[in-house]
Amino acid sequence: MTAPTPAPTGTDWPAEVTARIESAVGAVRDKTTVPTIGAVQAVVYGMILGVVGAVVIIMVVIMVIRMLNVYLWFSPMGRRVWVVDAGASAIFLGLGAFSWRRRRPSGT
């Protein structure tokens, strides 16, 4: 068995070892944690944008229907509401039918 080599006396070896460990840990963190944080941020921002977008679309549809109910030139109010509701229903029925038709790939 050989005797252990004595630590060098002229250098600050504890600081050097600490710096090497810190650089190794930093390299591992840069390759694992940083990309994961970026992916999680993208998912969170995407979910927030999706919710805000859905709310905006719903509010715009409500606004258009309310404006048409108020500003159509038909004489009785009941007829205006009926016409606007029927038109909105036809639009949403068409969008639903189109989406239902596109639910499968074209080859099946």
DAMODA-V857636 format. One line per field, one symbol per residue. psi: psi as a letter, one per 20 degrees, with the letter a starting at -180 (. if undefined). burial: I if it has 24 or more other ideal C-beta (glycine too) atoms within 12 Angstrom, else O. Layout:
BEGIN
psi=???
burial=???
END
This chain:
BEGIN
psi=pqqqpqqphirmhhhggghgghhghhggghiggghggggggggghggghggggggggghgggggggghhgjqjqfqhhhggggghgggggghgggghghhhjhqqhi.
burial=OOOOOOOOOOOOOOOOOOOOOOOOOOOOOOOOOOOOOOOOOOOOOOOOOOOOOOOOOOOOOOOOIOOOOOOOOOOOOOOOOOOIOOOOOOOOOOOOOOOOOOOOOOOO
END
